[in-house]
């Protein structure tokens, strides 16, 4: 394609990331293309900030300009003729990962095979059903959505997860799907993802991408408060106190060599160490996937999504993260952390997640079949999707307040005071039903609930706590009071 042939000449500007031989430097373009010069001349008058941002970028210093990124070929789904008095060229508004891959092939390949690039698949999930139906309506009508679409989905979910960008007959982009820099945006050329979600155009600043606030645009809130957890953690406290020591714009950014004040999100999940190169697959150092109701190993979720990460086991990923940790911590410290982390995940899975799923399965025949039309739907959803995730993510990132008060405390409170009472209501309402199927389902639900509450994890709720355990705790409390009174 013309674009590939044209851009290939500029591919050597990979100096943006790391090293470049002197011979390669000599082959770099010595001036901007005539097309880019024409773009700049016009946009300098009408969009000065864009030109200013680009002028401060490494793209500018490598003589890579507007046209090299935005040029399009005949037949490209989103190509349109930029017909001006001085410029008559096919261009596209969206610079997709496929375009970026002309120069950044490795980075795009890693990102495309990551969960980030698949985030747009939320459009088929319960979350999007909430935004489209429960919270929203089809009041936003556009040419691309003549039957309407929910503003709650368009301005909420889709802006982080990404939408499917629709191209209209005249080549314009449907306003319900553009602007959009969601990390899993589904682009007109078929590619998934948005590089500018993290590398904000048009400066594409590496310093910005390395700061935790960059990730906090999406990773925040009741269901995945990584930004808030990070700010609470010792890592976040150290970062805020020592940001001026972080050397954020250094081409080489190795913890322990180029900075040692604190890690950021990028440090742990993306950036290079003494032993590892940069990766744009943010799952390659994660040893638990804490997104679903029951935490699973990342290679399991990768297999479900058809990603190549299915071949990379959690042990290998954990060792990669331990390598990052070892930049500042010794082996004993790191191993101790993972013992604590695994214990919290096991607690969540065994005490709440697996019993919760079993109870919801037993309750389903007695519930309204329409999703989120019952109180129990919301209770269970928030238990795993909000409170359970908070506890798990906070344990992963060493945020104790979010692990406990915003996590396991809320989880336990709503399990015992909201979910169990609602289940009992269903049992009471249906155990004498004239419908034999409902009566059977009520008995099954009661048996399931009784089994859960009589288990070792929950029998305290029935006043059946192990006397020896209760006595041991009482003795420990008395000794503590005597020691510190």
N, C-alpha and C positions, 0 to 999 in steps of 0.2 A: 504493500500500500504506500501511497505517496507520503502519508504522515510518518510511517516507520522509516522510510528512506531518508526523509528530510531530517527527522529528529536524531537519526543514528549519528549524524555528524556531531551532535552535541552530547552524545552519551558519555564522553570522557569527563564530564563535569561531576563525576562521582566523588570528586574531592569534597563535595558537600558533607560526606560522611566520614571518610577516614583518609587513607594515604593515596598518593598519586605519584607515579614516577615522573622524573623531569622530562623524559621523552614524551610522555602523555600530555604533560602541561603544554609543551610546545605545539601540540596538535590541536589545542583548544581554539575555538573561533576567536579571532582578534577583534571582531566588531559585530554589532547586532545586524540581523537580517534587515533588508529594506522593508519587509512587511511589518516587522516589529517597530521599526522607526516610525512608520506611518501610524501604527496603533498608538504609540506613545505621544506623538504630536497632537493627536485629537484628544485622547483621554487625559492628557496633562491639563487641558482646559476644563474638561467636564467632570473628571473623576480624579482629582489631584491626589487624594489619599491613597488610592490604589497604586498609582505610579510611585508615590513616596514609599509605600510599604515594599513594593517590588524593588525599588532602588536600594533598599537597605538589606536586600536578601543575597544569599550566595548564588541564586540563579542569575542575578544581575551581574555579579562579578565573574560568572562563568559565561556571560554573553548569551544566556538563555532568556528569551523574552516572551511577550504575549503570544505571538503567532506560533511559536514552537510548541506551546502547550494547548492552544485553543484551535489550531487549524483542524479542518475536517476534510473528509473525502466524500466524493459523490456517492450517494447511497447510504451514508451513515444516518441512522434513524433520527438523530437530533441536529443534523447539519442544516444550516440556513445561509443564505447569501447575505453577507454584510455589504449592503449596497450603498456606498457613500460616494461623494464626489471624487474623493481621492483613493478610496479603498473599495475594491470589489473582490472579495474573497469568501470562500466557504469556511465558516467557523462553527464551533459548537460552544455553548455557554458552559456546559459541564466538562470539567477535566476529570475523567474517571480513572480508577486504578489501571485500567488497560492503557490509558494514555501515559500515566506515570511510569508504567512498566517499560516503556521504550528506553528509559535511562536507569530506572530503579527496579530492575527485574527481580532481584533476590528479595528485596523488601516487600514488593507487591505479592510475590508468591507466598511469603510467610503470612502476610496479613490476610490474603484471600483464603488461606487454609485454616484460619483461626475462627474462634467463636465470634469475634468482633464483626467479621464480614457477614456472618449469618444472622446478625441481630435483627435484620428486616423480616425474618420469618415470624416475628412476634405477631404479624398481622393475621396469623391463623391461630392465635393462642387465646386463653381465658382473659389475659390482660387486655387484649384488644377488644374482646367482647364487652368487657366492662366499659371501655372508652366509647365504643360504637353504639351500644344499646343501653346499658344500665345507667351510665353517666350522660350519654349524649343522645343525639338524634341526627337525622339526615338533612339538617337545615342548610348546610353549605353546598350549594349547587354550582357546579362549574361545567364547562364543556366536556371535560374528561369524566365528570361524575354527574350526568344529567338527572339521575335519580337521587342525587345528594350523598353527602358523606358527613360524618360527625366532626364538628370543630374540635371536640375533646381529643379525638384521635390525631387529627391533623396537627394541632398545636402542642399536643402533649407527647404521646407515645412515639409518633413518627419522627419527631425532631431529634430524639436520641437514638432510637433504634433504626431509623431510616424508613423511607417509603419507596414504593415503586414509582419512579418518575415517569409521568405520561407526557408524550409528545403529541401536540395537536396537529391538525392538518396543515396549518400554515408554518409549522416548524417551531412555534412557540411552546413553552413548557407550561403544563396545566398548573394554575396557582394553588390548587389543593396539594400538589406534590412538589412545588418549587416556590420559594427557596427551601432547601433541605440539605443539611450536612450530617445527617444521621450516620452513625458508624457502619450500619449495615444497609445503606441505601442501595436499591436495585436500579442500576443505571440503564439508560436507553440502549447502550451497546451490549447489554447482557452481563456486564461485570457487577460484582457485589462489593460494596464498601465505599468509603469516602476517606481519602487520605487527608483531606482538609478538616475532617472532624478533630484531628489532633494537631496537624500542621497547618494552622490557620493561614489562609491566603491573605495577602499575596507576599508576605514576608517569609512564611514557612520557617519561623524561628525555632531552632533546636532548643534554645533556652526556655521558650514557652512550653514546648512539648515535654520538657523534663520537670516542670513544676506541678505539684499536686493539684493546684487549682484547675489545671487543664483537664484532668480526669474528673474532677468534681462537678463539671458541667452535667454529667449524667450519673456518676456514681455517688448519689446522695439520696436522702429521703428515707421514708419509713421502711422500705423493703430492701434497700442495699446502701446503707449509709457509710460507704467506705471513706468518703471525705471527712465526715464528722468523726468517725472512728480514728482515722489517721491524726486528726487535729488533737484528739484526746490522748493518743499514745505518746510514749516518750520520743518516738521518732519524729512525730509532728511538732512536739514542743521544742526539740532540738533544732528542727528545720527553721521554725519561726525565729528562734533566737540567733541563728547563725546563717541566715539566708545569704548574707553578704560574703560568706566564706565558701559558698557552694560551687563557684566557678562554672555557673550554669551554661555559659556560651562557649566553653572549651571544645574544640574539635574532638579531642580525646578526653573521655570522661570516665575514668576508672576509679571506683571507690578504693580508698586507701592510698591512691597515688595523686589524683587530681582534686579530690575532696575527701574529707573524713568527718564533717560536722554532723551529717544525718543522711539517711536514705530518703528518696521520694518514691512515688509509685513506679516511675520509670526505672529507678535504680534496681528495684526488686524484680520487676516483671519484663523489662525490655532491654535495659542498657547493658553494655559490656562490662565484664570483670577481667581480672588478670588471666583467667582461664577460659572465658566464654566471649563469643562475639555478640553483637547486638542481635536481638530477635524481635520481629514484629508479630510473632504469634504469642499473645499474652498468656496462653494456657500452658506453655512449655515448662513453667516452673511451679505450677499449681498441682498439689497432690490430692486435693479433694475438690469436687464440683459441688458447691453448696447452693446451687440454684434450685434444684428440684425438691419436692417434699421430703424425700430421703436422700441424704448426701451420698454420692456415688464417686467412684474413681474417674478421673478425667478421660482416661482411654475408653471407658465404657460410653460416656456421652459422645466422645468423638466418633466412635463406631456407629452410634445411632444416627449421627449426622453425616456419615460417609466421609469423614475427614481423615487425612493421613496420620493425624495424631493418634489414631487407634493403635498404631504400631509402637507408640512410645509409652511405656508403662509408668505408673505413678512413682515407683521407686527412682527411676531415672530422673523424672521431673523434680522429685524432692531433692535429690543430690545436686541438681542444678541450682535450686534455691538455696540449699545449704552452702554452696560455693559463694553465693552472694553474701549470706549471713557471715561467713568466715572472714569477710573483709574487715569486720569490726569485732566479732565475737569468737570466743574459743569453742572447741568442739563440745565440751561438756554443757555449755550454755545453750548451744543450738539443739543438741539432742534432748535436753531437758524441756525446751520449749515445745518440741514436737510431741513429746510424751503428753504434755498438758493439752495441747491442741487436739490430738487424736482422742483423748479421754472425753473432751467436751463434745466432739462430733459423735462419739459412741453413745454418750448420755442422751443427746438429742434424738438420735436415730432410734434407740431402743426404748426410751421412756415415753416419747411423745409422737415421733413421726410414724413408726410402724404400727403402734396401737391406734393412732389417729386414722390412718388409712383403713385399717380393719374395721373400725367403728363406722366410718363413713360408708364403706361398702355395705355393711349390714343395715345401715339406716336408709340407703338409697331407695329401696322399694316403698318406703313410707313417706318419702319426701316429694314435694312438687317437682316434676321432671324438668321444669324450666330452670336453667342455671341462674343462681343468685336471686331466686324468688323466695328463698327461705332464709331465715336468720342463721340457721346452721351452716349454710353455704358460706356466708361472710365470716362466721366464727372460725371455721376450719381454714379458709383461705388466708386469713390474717395470722392464724397460728403458725402455718409453715412459711407463707410468703413474706410476712412482715417480721413477726417476733422470732420465729425460728431462724430466718436468715440473719437477722441482726445478731443473735447470739453466736451463730457460726462464723460469720464474717469478722465479728469483733474478736473472737478467740484467735482467728487466723492472723489478725493485725495487732494483737496485744492491746486491745481497748477494754479494760476491765469494767468500766461503768456500762458500756453498751453490751458487754457479755452478760452482765447480771441484770441491772435495773431495767434496761431497755430490751433485754433478751430473755434469759431464763425466768426471771420474775414474771414478766408479762405473759410469757408462754404458760407457766404453771397456773397463774391466776385465772387466765381465760379458759384453760383446759378444765380446771375443776369447778369454776364458778359460772362458766358460760356454756361450754360444750356438754359437760355431763348433765346439767339440768335440762338442756334442750333434747338430749337423747332420752332422758327419762320422760319428758312430755310426750315424745313420739310413742314410747312404749305404752304409757298410760292411755293415750288416745286410741291405740289400735289393738291392745291385747284382747279385747272382747268384741272386735269387729265382726260383723256378719259376713264380711269377705274373708274366706278362709286363707287366701294368700296373704292378706295384710296381717291376720292373726298369727300366722306362721312366721312372717317377717318380724313381727313384734317380739315373739318368743326368741327368735334367733338373735335379735338385737340385744335383748335382755341377757341372754347367755353370754354374748360377746362382751357386753359391758361388765358383767359380773366377773368374767375371766380376767379382763384388764384390771379392774379395781382390786381384785384379790391377788394380783401378781406382786412380786417383791417390790417393784418400783412404786406401786400405788396403794398398797394395803394400809398404809398410814391413814389414808383418807377415810377408811372404814373403822379406824381405831384399832387396827390389827398390827401395829408396828412391832417388830421383834423386840421383846422385853430386854434381851441382853444388849441390843444395840441402843435402846433408849437409856438404859442404865449407864452404859459406857459414855454416852454423850452427856448425861447428867453429871457424872463424875468428873469429866473433863472440864465442864463449865464451872463446877465448884472449885477445882484446882486453879483454874484461871483467875477466878475472883479472889481466892485466897492469896495468890501470888501478886496481884496488882492492886489490891484494895488500898 
